Amino acid sequence: MIFKDLKNIDYKEAWDFQHKLFNEIIEKKTGKLSNSQIEDYLLFCEHPHVYTLGKSGEQNNLLINSEFLKTIHATFFQTDRGGDITYHGYGQIVGYPILNLEKYGLRVRTYIETMEDAIIRTLDTYGIKSERLKSATGVWIDAGKKGKERKICAIGVKVSHLVTMHGFALNVNTDLSYFQHINPCGFTDKGVTSMQKELGFKLDFEEVKLNLKRHFLELFKLV
């Protein structure tokens, strides 16, 4: 697997780069190259303020108009991933694994759960207890406790020919006020949080990246 940290990058630029790698892997697969000859990618990045809507999402979950978007220096994109609306911004680690699942013997559901496990293990490193929520993807704090459930990591993917793109967004030092302008992932009865909010202090962003990368590679048996 090739790891690339794209640092702070415009959402559309990262999306185009993902598509390039995604299409290259599919072409190699359909060209009958063996799985061992096809490289996978794990991309980390951070985006300027942007709201993205999944292909099955409802645009009315964006609660502001285009003029207000400009005042908060944010943009909006409709994407080809699954899921509803979410926010990306500074202080958030966005991960885009572009993987040939056939190589790992994974079904889509298991792939998503493995990503969730990498996040859960990373949070546990910092003493934050997190878990899955039965009715939704992503990683949650106080899952199942009505009125207290809050999402710390969103997940939305696209899979074609068993090749993945899009991925996860972990709130580290994220400005959570931007979530007030959407129904995050379509939910109106659940909150959002960040590592900074849960711990009460700002984290070393680069250190969290390293821990997350380590857990991801361990779970996919790449170390």
QUIJOWO-V799975 format. One record per residue. N is the residue number from 1. PHI is phi in whole degrees, -180 to 180 (999 if undefined). OMEGA is omega as a letter, one per 30 degrees, with the letter a starting at -180 (none if undefined). Layout:
n->N phi->PHI omega->OMEGA
n->N phi->PHI omega->OMEGA
//
This chain:
n->1 phi->999 omega->l
n->2 phi->-97 omega->l
n->3 phi->-100 omega->l
n->4 phi->-133 omega->l
n->5 phi->-100 omega->a
n->6 phi->-83 omega->l
n->7 phi->58 omega->a
n->8 phi->-84 omega->a
n->9 phi->-142 omega->l
n->10 phi->-58 omega->a
n->11 phi->-58 omega->a
n->12 phi->-65 omega->l
n->13 phi->-63 omega->l
n->14 phi->-67 omega->l
n->15 phi->-62 omega->l
n->16 phi->-63 omega->l
n->17 phi->-66 omega->l
n->18 phi->-56 omega->a
n->19 phi->-59 omega->l
n->20 phi->-60 omega->a
n->21 phi->-68 omega->l
n->22 phi->-59 omega->a
n->23 phi->-68 omega->l
n->24 phi->-63 omega->l
n->25 phi->-65 omega->l
n->26 phi->-62 omega->l
n->27 phi->-62 omega->l
n->28 phi->-66 omega->l
n->29 phi->-65 omega->a
n->30 phi->-72 omega->l
n->31 phi->-85 omega->l
n->32 phi->70 omega->l
n->33 phi->-70 omega->l
n->34 phi->-72 omega->a
n->35 phi->-57 omega->a
n->36 phi->-69 omega->a
n->37 phi->-93 omega->a
n->38 phi->-106 omega->a
n->39 phi->-81 omega->l
n->40 phi->-104 omega->a
n->41 phi->-136 omega->l
n->42 phi->-125 omega->a
n->43 phi->-107 omega->l
n->44 phi->-112 omega->l
n->45 phi->-163 omega->l
n->46 phi->-137 omega->a
n->47 phi->-108 omega->l
n->48 phi->-62 omega->a
n->49 phi->-49 omega->a
n->50 phi->-155 omega->l
n->51 phi->-106 omega->l
n->52 phi->-124 omega->a
n->53 phi->-116 omega->l
n->54 phi->-71 omega->a
n->55 phi->-66 omega->l
n->56 phi->-103 omega->a
n->57 phi->-83 omega->l
n->58 phi->-107 omega->a
n->59 phi->-64 omega->l
n->60 phi->-73 omega->l
n->61 phi->-79 omega->l
n->62 phi->-89 omega->a
n->63 phi->-94 omega->a
n->64 phi->-130 omega->a
n->65 phi->-96 omega->a
n->66 phi->-63 omega->l
n->67 phi->-67 omega->l
n->68 phi->-69 omega->l
n->69 phi->-54 omega->a
n->70 phi->-63 omega->a
n->71 phi->-67 omega->l
n->72 phi->-103 omega->l
n->73 phi->58 omega->a
n->74 phi->-121 omega->l
n->75 phi->-123 omega->a
n->76 phi->-136 omega->l
n->77 phi->-136 omega->l
n->78 phi->-92 omega->a
n->79 phi->-117 omega->a
n->80 phi->-105 omega->l
n->81 phi->-87 omega->l
n->82 phi->-79 omega->l
n->83 phi->90 omega->a
n->84 phi->-105 omega->a
n->85 phi->-95 omega->l
n->86 phi->-147 omega->a
n->87 phi->-119 omega->l
n->88 phi->-122 omega->l
n->89 phi->-168 omega->a
n->90 phi->-60 omega->l
n->91 phi->81 omega->l
n->92 phi->-121 omega->l
n->93 phi->-88 omega->l
n->94 phi->-103 omega->a
n->95 phi->-117 omega->l
n->96 phi->-121 omega->l
n->97 phi->-78 omega->l
n->98 phi->-115 omega->a
n->99 phi->-122 omega->l
n->100 phi->-91 omega->a
n->101 phi->-61 omega->l
n->102 phi->-60 omega->a
n->103 phi->-63 omega->a
n->104 phi->-99 omega->a
n->105 phi->65 omega->a
n->106 phi->-107 omega->l
n->107 phi->-86 omega->a
n->108 phi->-60 omega->a
n->109 phi->-60 omega->l
n->110 phi->-66 omega->l
n->111 phi->-61 omega->l
n->112 phi->-63 omega->l
n->113 phi->-64 omega->l
n->114 phi->-67 omega->l
n->115 phi->-61 omega->l
n->116 phi->-58 omega->l
n->117 phi->-63 omega->l
n->118 phi->-62 omega->l
n->119 phi->-67 omega->a
n->120 phi->-59 omega->l
n->121 phi->-66 omega->l
n->122 phi->-63 omega->l
n->123 phi->-63 omega->l
n->124 phi->-62 omega->l
n->125 phi->-57 omega->a
n->126 phi->-101 omega->l
n->127 phi->78 omega->l
n->128 phi->-102 omega->l
n->129 phi->-84 omega->a
n->130 phi->-135 omega->a
n->131 phi->-162 omega->l
n->132 phi->-86 omega->l
n->133 phi->-115 omega->a
n->134 phi->-54 omega->a
n->135 phi->-94 omega->a
n->136 phi->-155 omega->l
n->137 phi->-82 omega->l
n->138 phi->97 omega->a
n->139 phi->-121 omega->a
n->140 phi->-129 omega->l
n->141 phi->-107 omega->a
n->142 phi->56 omega->l
n->143 phi->-61 omega->l
n->144 phi->87 omega->l
n->145 phi->-99 omega->a
n->146 phi->-56 omega->a
n->147 phi->88 omega->a
n->148 phi->-116 omega->a
n->149 phi->-61 omega->l
n->150 phi->-145 omega->a
n->151 phi->-88 omega->l
n->152 phi->-110 omega->l
n->153 phi->-146 omega->l
n->154 phi->-94 omega->l
n->155 phi->-134 omega->l
n->156 phi->-153 omega->a
n->157 phi->-131 omega->l
n->158 phi->-126 omega->l
n->159 phi->-134 omega->l
n->160 phi->-143 omega->a
n->161 phi->55 omega->a
n->162 phi->61 omega->l
n->163 phi->-112 omega->a
n->164 phi->-104 omega->l
n->165 phi->-152 omega->a
n->166 phi->61 omega->a
n->167 phi->168 omega->a
n->168 phi->-133 omega->l
n->169 phi->-139 omega->a
n->170 phi->-99 omega->l
n->171 phi->-79 omega->a
n->172 phi->-102 omega->l
n->173 phi->-114 omega->a
n->174 phi->-71 omega->l
n->175 phi->-77 omega->a
n->176 phi->-72 omega->a
n->177 phi->-63 omega->l
n->178 phi->-67 omega->l
n->179 phi->-73 omega->l
n->180 phi->-67 omega->a
n->181 phi->-96 omega->l
n->182 phi->-140 omega->l
n->183 phi->-95 omega->a
n->184 phi->-56 omega->a
n->185 phi->57 omega->l
n->186 phi->88 omega->a
n->187 phi->-86 omega->l
n->188 phi->-112 omega->a
n->189 phi->-118 omega->a
n->190 phi->-134 omega->a
n->191 phi->-101 omega->l
n->192 phi->-128 omega->l
n->193 phi->-149 omega->l
n->194 phi->-141 omega->l
n->195 phi->-61 omega->l
n->196 phi->-61 omega->a
n->197 phi->-67 omega->a
n->198 phi->-68 omega->a
n->199 phi->-95 omega->l
n->200 phi->86 omega->l
n->201 phi->-153 omega->l
n->202 phi->-76 omega->a
n->203 phi->-97 omega->l
n->204 phi->-74 omega->a
n->205 phi->-60 omega->a
n->206 phi->-67 omega->l
n->207 phi->-66 omega->l
n->208 phi->-62 omega->l
n->209 phi->-56 omega->a
n->210 phi->-62 omega->l
n->211 phi->-66 omega->l
n->212 phi->-65 omega->l
n->213 phi->-59 omega->a
n->214 phi->-60 omega->a
n->215 phi->-67 omega->l
n->216 phi->-62 omega->a
n->217 phi->-67 omega->l
n->218 phi->-63 omega->a
n->219 phi->-68 omega->l
n->220 phi->-91 omega->l
n->221 phi->56 omega->a
n->222 phi->-110 omega->l
n->223 phi->-133 omega->none
//
